[in-house]
Amino acid sequence: MSKAAFIFPGQGAQKAGMGKDFYDTYDTAKQVFDKASEWLALDMRELCFEENDRLDLTEYTQAALVTTCLAMEKVLEENGLHPNVTAGLSLGEYCAIEVAGGMTLKDAVTTVRTRGILMEQAVPAGLGGMAAVLGLASDEVDAAIAGIEGVSVANYNCPGQIVITGVKAAVEEAGEKLKNAGAKRVIELNVSGSFHSAMLNEAGKKLSRVLADVAVAPLTIPYVTNVTAEFVTDSSQTKDLLSRQICSSVRWQQSVERMIADGVDTFVEIGPGRTLAGFMRKINRDVNVYNVQTVADIEKVIRRTGRANIN
């Protein structure tokens, strides 16, 4: 039987204006933005809809993106679209957990606000770095950086696109070694920290203490975790996995392959941009991939799937 997954992007997908047409069109989406503004004491309309300098700052980005994605997702549910499984890239995993029933909307939004602040503060400016490695397989990247202290893989995004992270000097050294190993390009990323590296171990410990006060509920559907690329069916694992996720590799390619192996043949990316859809084309071209970032996209998904309920 056909299975559908809702998938959610991570930090970097944000853009000014995201979710505004949902806010203007659907009371359901408006309530999500308004509630988030109340919970965080932030004007989410200003942060998400208007050009501003804060949207790309980690301490604001994470709450803004999760609020937007979940506002969109609630409208999809309202229109009869429901998944069999969820997954999210890094930050997007909080959306996946909320949709799977493991966390309330309030806890998802408020926790990622704190997560963003912890990540922003974790690495002093100039000490860390990240780089995208294009044109090498994951095992080739692993082999090339082995033995270089202070660098590791942040993201296994898709075949031919791996992100490395760590101490800035180590990332630069690894970049040269990767070029010598045959990488087409090694692109330094304009980020404020060494995300998904050992440099965030302390942030992970602090996040664990924050998560201790967050209630988790039994999952209504499974989600796939970045940490192991395996299905989570028991929400008692969620807090530990989220604490580890902040400083461990994001196994996105492996997560998608795991879902496909379980029979998922339809993926709906919910949120601004088409980053995950782009990865999907390189992971497996035989599955159906849809993107919802505007109100008009909802009708496209319903029309192309041939039914309102895709689960």
N, C-alpha and C positions, 0 to 999 in steps of 0.2 A: 504494500500500500504506500502511496505517495506520502512523504513527510515534509513538513516545512519548518524552517528555522528563521527566527528573527535575529539579526545580528546588528551590533552597535559599534560605531567607530570610536577611536580613542582621541586623545589630545592631538591637535594639529588639524582636525576637521572643522574647527569653529570658524565662523565668518559672520560679520555684521549683517543683521537682517534675518538670521536663521530663526525659523519658527513664527515669524510675524504673521504670515498669511493664515497659519493655524490659529493663532491668538485672535485674529480678526474674524475668523469664520466659525470657530467652534467654541462653545462655552466650556466644553471639557478641557480643551487646551488652555483656555484663558484661566481656568481655575488652577491648573498646575503652575503656571507662571506666577499667578497672584499669590498662591500659597507659598511658593518658594521665596518670593520676595518677603513675605511675612516671617517665615522661619529663619531666614538668613539676615534680615534687616538690610537687604540690598534691593535696589530697583532693578529687577531682572529684565524689565522691558527696555530700560536704558542700556543695560549691559549687553543684551542679546540683539536688540533691534537697531541700535544706533552706532555709528562709527565712534570708537572710543579707544583710548590707550590701554584699558584694563583687560579687554577680552583676551589678549594673548599672554597675559600674566598668569602663570600656573595657579596662583591662589584664587583667581577668579574664573579661569577657563573651565576648570573641572566642574564646578557647580553649574555654570552656564550651559555647558554641553549636555550634562546629564538631565538638567531640567528640560532643555529643548527636545532631546531624544525621547524622553518619557512623555512629554506633552503630545508629541506626534504619535507615539505608540498607543496612547489611550484613545486617540481618535481612530486609529486602525481597528482597535477592538470594538469601538462603538459602531464601526461599519462592518462588523462581522468577520474580521480577519484575525485569526488566532494561530499561534505557533504550536508545534509539537515539542520544540526544544529551543533554547536561546543560547547565545554566546556574545561576548563583547571583547574587543581588543583593548587590553589594559584597563583604562578608565571605564570603557564600555561594559566591562564585566559587572559593574554595579547596576547598570540598566538591565542586563541579562538576569541578574539575581532578583531584582524587583519584579520583573515581568513573570519570572518563574514562581513567584509567591514567597520567596525567602526573606524579603525585607520590605518594609513599608516605604512608600514614596518619600515620606518625611525623612526617614533614616537614611535612605539612599542619597538624597540631596544634601542633608546636613553633614553626613559622614565624608562625602567627597569634598565638601568645602574645607573641612579640617585636613583631609588627605592632601589637598592642593597646597595648603599652608605648610604642612610638614615637609613636603617635597621641595617647595620653594626655599625653605630654610636649611635643608639638609646639607647642601654642598656650597661652600663659599664661592663667590663669583670668580671665574677664571681657573678654578682647580679641576673641574670636570669637563667632559666632552662626549659627544656622540657623533657617529658617522654612518652613512648608508653605504653599503657595499653592494655593487651591482655586477652581475655576471658570474658569480661563483655559487656553487652548490653549498648547502649548509655544512656538509662534512669537510669541504675544502676550506671554508672559513674557520671551522673549529680547529683544523690541523694547522693552519697558518698562524693563528694567534696563540696556540698552545705554547706555554713557556714564557709568555710575555706577562709579567706581573702587573695587575691593576687594570686589565681589560677583559671583557667578556661579551657574550652576545646578549643584546637587549631584546631583539625581536627576530623571530623566524617568520617573516611576513609571507613570503611566497618564493617559489623557485627563482633564483637569480636576484633576490632582494633580501639582504640580511642587514640588521642594524647592530653596530657594536657600541659599547659604552664603557666608561670608566674614567680613570685619571687622564687628564688631557694629554700629557706627554706620552702615556702608554697607548692611547688611542691613535696618536699621530704615528708612533712607531709601528703599530699594527697596520695602519693604513699603507705605509710604504711596503711592508712585507706582503700585504694582500695584493698590491699592484704587481709586485714581482711574481706572485703566484698566479696571475692572470686575470685579476679583477678588471672589468672594463672601466669602472670609475669608482672612486671612493670620495664621497661627498660629505664634508663637514656639515653638521646640522646646527641651525641657529636655535639652540635650546638653552634653558637657564640652569640645567643640571645634568647629572649622569644618571638618568632614570634607568630603573631595572638593573642596577649594579650593586655591588657590595658596599658602595659609598652611601647607600640608603638603608643600611642595616639598622641604624639607630632610629631612622624614621619609621621603619617597620615595627620596631619595638613600641614606639610611641603610638602608632596606629593600633597596635594590638590592645593597648590600654583603652583607647577610645572605643574600639569594637566591643570591649567587655561590657559596655553599657548599652549596646545595641541588641534589641530582641530579634532573634531569627525565628521564622515560622516554617512549618513543614512545606516542602516544595510541592506545587501542583503539577509541574512538569520539570524535567531535568534541565540543567544548564551544563555547559562545558567550560571547565576552568583553564585559564592560561597556563597555570603552573605545571599541570600534568597532561593537558590535552585529553582529559578523560571526562566522562559524564559524572556529574554530581547529582545524586538522588537523595542524599541525606544532608539536610541543612546544618547539622551539627559540625560539619567539616568547614563550613563557609568562613568563619572568622579566622581560623588558622590559615586557610588558603589565601585570603585577602591580605593578611599580614605578611605572608611569604611573597605574594605576587609583586609587591612594591619594589623588591630587590632581586627578583628572579627573572629568568628569561620568559618572554611572552611567546608561547608556542602556537602562533596563530595558524600557520600552514598545517601543522599537525592536528589542531583542533578541527579545522574544516575537513581534513581527510578522515578524521574519526567520525564526524557526523555523516559524511557521505557513505562510509562503510556501514553505518547503521541504517541506511536507507533514505537519508535526507536528500531530496532532489530539487528542492525549491528553497532559495535563500532570499530574504527580504532585508536589505540594508536600510536601517532607519536612522536618519540624521543628515546633517549637511555634508555635501561632497559625495564622491563616488570612490573613495579610497578602497574600501573592502571589495566593491564590485571589480575594481581593477586587479586586486590580488586574486580574486576568484578566477578571472580569465586565465591566469598563469597556473593556478592550482588544478583546475578541472573545468574544461569548456563544455562538458556534457550536462551540467546541471543548469537549472533555470535561476537566473539572478535578476532581482528587481530592486529598484532604489526608490525610497520615499523621502524626499526632502521638501516637497511642496504639496499643497492641497490637491493640485491637479494629478499628482502621481498616484493618489489613492485610486482614482477611477481607472487609471492605466493598469494597476495591479489587478483590480477586480476584472477588468475586461480581458486581460491577457491570460489570467488563470481560468477564466470561464465561469467562475463562481465567487461569491462574496466570502465564503468561509473556506480557507485554504488548508485547514488542518484535517 
